[in-house]
Amino acid sequence: GIGTAWADYDGDGDLDLYVTNLDAANVLYRNDNGIASITLAVKPLTDAGAPSIFGAVALSTSDSTVVALRTLDGGSGYGSQNSYGAHFAGLSANTVYTVT
């Protein structure tokens, strides 16, 4: 393929993959693994309220342990673009998380 994009296409909480091709049909790979998972989508904003496309998003537990980190960038390379924001999966329903 010449390009890829990760996004939650079907809104079920897990990321799906879309691949664009030059000499063949584009393909959507839906992540339908059947495993229930608690997910969190974070879409940070600038102080002016615009989407923040650069920086990092950290997910921490109540004791300040960083359990996940996602880097935000303005693009993903030639022919590619991921969805805006940060996606976290496999979270525990019994844990309080802080997003920074």
ChimeraX commands (.cxc) that place a marker at each C-alpha (Angstrom):
marker #1 position 0.00,0.00,0.00 radius 0.5
marker #1 position 1.00,3.62,-0.37 radius 0.5
marker #1 position -0.76,4.90,2.72 radius 0.5
marker #1 position -2.32,3.78,5.98 radius 0.5
marker #1 position -4.60,5.28,8.60 radius 0.5
marker #1 position -5.57,4.02,12.04 radius 0.5
marker #1 position -8.97,5.12,13.40 radius 0.5
marker #1 position -11.99,3.75,15.22 radius 0.5
marker #1 position -13.98,3.49,11.98 radius 0.5
marker #1 position -16.99,1.67,13.42 radius 0.5
marker #1 position -17.11,3.34,16.85 radius 0.5
marker #1 position -16.66,0.11,18.82 radius 0.5
marker #1 position -13.65,1.36,20.81 radius 0.5
marker #1 position -10.86,-0.46,18.98 radius 0.5
marker #1 position -8.70,0.87,16.17 radius 0.5
marker #1 position -9.29,-0.23,12.58 radius 0.5
marker #1 position -6.76,0.00,9.73 radius 0.5
marker #1 position -7.37,1.52,6.29 radius 0.5
marker #1 position -4.77,0.87,3.56 radius 0.5
marker #1 position -4.66,2.82,0.31 radius 0.5
marker #1 position -3.14,1.21,-2.76 radius 0.5
marker #1 position -1.92,2.57,-6.06 radius 0.5
marker #1 position -2.68,-0.35,-8.38 radius 0.5
marker #1 position -5.29,-2.21,-6.33 radius 0.5
marker #1 position -8.44,-1.51,-4.35 radius 0.5
marker #1 position -8.14,0.25,-1.01 radius 0.5
marker #1 position -8.81,-2.05,1.97 radius 0.5
marker #1 position -10.44,-1.50,5.36 radius 0.5
marker #1 position -9.34,-3.96,8.03 radius 0.5
marker #1 position -11.93,-3.84,10.80 radius 0.5
marker #1 position -10.68,-4.88,14.22 radius 0.5
marker #1 position -13.55,-7.15,15.25 radius 0.5
marker #1 position -11.81,-9.38,17.75 radius 0.5
marker #1 position -14.93,-9.87,19.91 radius 0.5
marker #1 position -13.05,-9.04,23.11 radius 0.5
marker #1 position -14.78,-6.42,25.26 radius 0.5
marker #1 position -12.33,-3.72,26.27 radius 0.5
marker #1 position -12.60,-0.45,28.12 radius 0.5
marker #1 position -11.21,2.29,25.91 radius 0.5
marker #1 position -10.64,6.02,26.14 radius 0.5
marker #1 position -10.33,8.48,23.26 radius 0.5
marker #1 position -8.71,11.81,24.13 radius 0.5
marker #1 position -8.98,14.80,21.79 radius 0.5
marker #1 position -6.87,17.60,23.30 radius 0.5
marker #1 position -7.51,21.26,22.55 radius 0.5
marker #1 position -5.26,24.31,22.54 radius 0.5
marker #1 position -5.92,27.20,24.92 radius 0.5
marker #1 position -7.89,28.82,22.08 radius 0.5
marker #1 position -10.11,25.72,21.72 radius 0.5
marker #1 position -8.63,24.43,18.45 radius 0.5
marker #1 position -7.55,20.79,18.03 radius 0.5
marker #1 position -4.04,20.27,19.39 radius 0.5
marker #1 position -2.19,18.13,16.85 radius 0.5
marker #1 position 1.28,18.28,18.43 radius 0.5
marker #1 position 2.45,17.13,21.86 radius 0.5
marker #1 position 1.88,14.14,24.07 radius 0.5
marker #1 position -0.94,12.67,26.14 radius 0.5
marker #1 position -0.12,10.69,29.29 radius 0.5
marker #1 position -2.48,8.39,31.17 radius 0.5
marker #1 position -1.62,7.97,34.87 radius 0.5
marker #1 position -3.07,6.11,37.83 radius 0.5
marker #1 position -3.96,7.83,41.13 radius 0.5
marker #1 position -0.44,7.19,42.50 radius 0.5
marker #1 position 1.04,9.12,39.51 radius 0.5
marker #1 position 2.30,6.01,37.73 radius 0.5
marker #1 position 2.27,6.65,33.96 radius 0.5
marker #1 position 0.61,3.61,32.39 radius 0.5
marker #1 position 0.46,4.83,28.78 radius 0.5
marker #1 position 1.85,7.65,26.64 radius 0.5
marker #1 position 0.76,8.72,23.17 radius 0.5
marker #1 position 2.56,11.19,20.93 radius 0.5
marker #1 position 0.48,13.53,18.77 radius 0.5
marker #1 position 1.84,14.69,15.42 radius 0.5
marker #1 position 0.50,16.67,12.52 radius 0.5
marker #1 position 0.83,13.85,10.01 radius 0.5
marker #1 position 2.01,10.33,9.53 radius 0.5
marker #1 position 4.02,10.36,6.34 radius 0.5
marker #1 position 3.50,10.02,2.61 radius 0.5
marker #1 position -0.09,9.04,1.81 radius 0.5
marker #1 position -0.95,8.45,5.46 radius 0.5
marker #1 position -2.92,10.19,8.18 radius 0.5
marker #1 position -4.08,8.83,11.52 radius 0.5
marker #1 position -7.17,9.97,13.37 radius 0.5
marker #1 position -6.91,13.05,15.57 radius 0.5
marker #1 position -6.27,12.49,19.25 radius 0.5
marker #1 position -4.98,9.67,21.41 radius 0.5
marker #1 position -6.53,6.23,21.86 radius 0.5
marker #1 position -6.08,4.05,24.95 radius 0.5
marker #1 position -7.43,0.48,25.21 radius 0.5
marker #1 position -7.40,-2.35,27.72 radius 0.5
marker #1 position -8.20,-0.13,30.70 radius 0.5
marker #1 position -9.45,-1.40,34.03 radius 0.5
marker #1 position -12.94,-0.44,35.23 radius 0.5
marker #1 position -11.62,-0.44,38.81 radius 0.5
marker #1 position -8.86,2.14,38.26 radius 0.5
marker #1 position -9.09,5.93,38.33 radius 0.5
marker #1 position -7.00,7.48,35.56 radius 0.5
marker #1 position -5.70,11.00,35.07 radius 0.5
marker #1 position -5.07,12.45,31.60 radius 0.5
marker #1 position -2.31,15.05,31.21 radius 0.5
marker link #1:1,2 radius 0.2
marker link #1:2,3 radius 0.2
marker link #1:3,4 radius 0.2
marker link #1:4,5 radius 0.2
marker link #1:5,6 radius 0.2
marker link #1:6,7 radius 0.2
marker link #1:7,8 radius 0.2
marker link #1:8,9 radius 0.2
marker link #1:9,10 radius 0.2
marker link #1:10,11 radius 0.2
marker link #1:11,12 radius 0.2
marker link #1:12,13 radius 0.2
marker link #1:13,14 radius 0.2
marker link #1:14,15 radius 0.2
marker link #1:15,16 radius 0.2
marker link #1:16,17 radius 0.2
marker link #1:17,18 radius 0.2
marker link #1:18,19 radius 0.2
marker link #1:19,20 radius 0.2
marker link #1:20,21 radius 0.2
marker link #1:21,22 radius 0.2
marker link #1:22,23 radius 0.2
marker link #1:23,24 radius 0.2
marker link #1:24,25 radius 0.2
marker link #1:25,26 radius 0.2
marker link #1:26,27 radius 0.2
marker link #1:27,28 radius 0.2
marker link #1:28,29 radius 0.2
marker link #1:29,30 radius 0.2
marker link #1:30,31 radius 0.2
marker link #1:31,32 radius 0.2
marker link #1:32,33 radius 0.2
marker link #1:33,34 radius 0.2
marker link #1:34,35 radius 0.2
marker link #1:35,36 radius 0.2
marker link #1:36,37 radius 0.2
marker link #1:37,38 radius 0.2
marker link #1:38,39 radius 0.2
marker link #1:39,40 radius 0.2
marker link #1:40,41 radius 0.2
marker link #1:41,42 radius 0.2
marker link #1:42,43 radius 0.2
marker link #1:43,44 radius 0.2
marker link #1:44,45 radius 0.2
marker link #1:45,46 radius 0.2
marker link #1:46,47 radius 0.2
marker link #1:47,48 radius 0.2
marker link #1:48,49 radius 0.2
marker link #1:49,50 radius 0.2
marker link #1:50,51 radius 0.2
marker link #1:51,52 radius 0.2
marker link #1:52,53 radius 0.2
marker link #1:53,54 radius 0.2
marker link #1:54,55 radius 0.2
marker link #1:55,56 radius 0.2
marker link #1:56,57 radius 0.2
marker link #1:57,58 radius 0.2
marker link #1:58,59 radius 0.2
marker link #1:59,60 radius 0.2
marker link #1:60,61 radius 0.2
marker link #1:61,62 radius 0.2
marker link #1:62,63 radius 0.2
marker link #1:63,64 radius 0.2
marker link #1:64,65 radius 0.2
marker link #1:65,66 radius 0.2
marker link #1:66,67 radius 0.2
marker link #1:67,68 radius 0.2
marker link #1:68,69 radius 0.2
marker link #1:69,70 radius 0.2
marker link #1:70,71 radius 0.2
marker link #1:71,72 radius 0.2
marker link #1:72,73 radius 0.2
marker link #1:73,74 radius 0.2
marker link #1:74,75 radius 0.2
marker link #1:75,76 radius 0.2
marker link #1:76,77 radius 0.2
marker link #1:77,78 radius 0.2
marker link #1:78,79 radius 0.2
marker link #1:79,80 radius 0.2
marker link #1:80,81 radius 0.2
marker link #1:81,82 radius 0.2
marker link #1:82,83 radius 0.2
marker link #1:83,84 radius 0.2
marker link #1:84,85 radius 0.2
marker link #1:85,86 radius 0.2
marker link #1:86,87 radius 0.2
marker link #1:87,88 radius 0.2
marker link #1:88,89 radius 0.2
marker link #1:89,90 radius 0.2
marker link #1:90,91 radius 0.2
marker link #1:91,92 radius 0.2
marker link #1:92,93 radius 0.2
marker link #1:93,94 radius 0.2
marker link #1:94,95 radius 0.2
marker link #1:95,96 radius 0.2
marker link #1:96,97 radius 0.2
marker link #1:97,98 radius 0.2
marker link #1:98,99 radius 0.2
marker link #1:99,100 radius 0.2
view
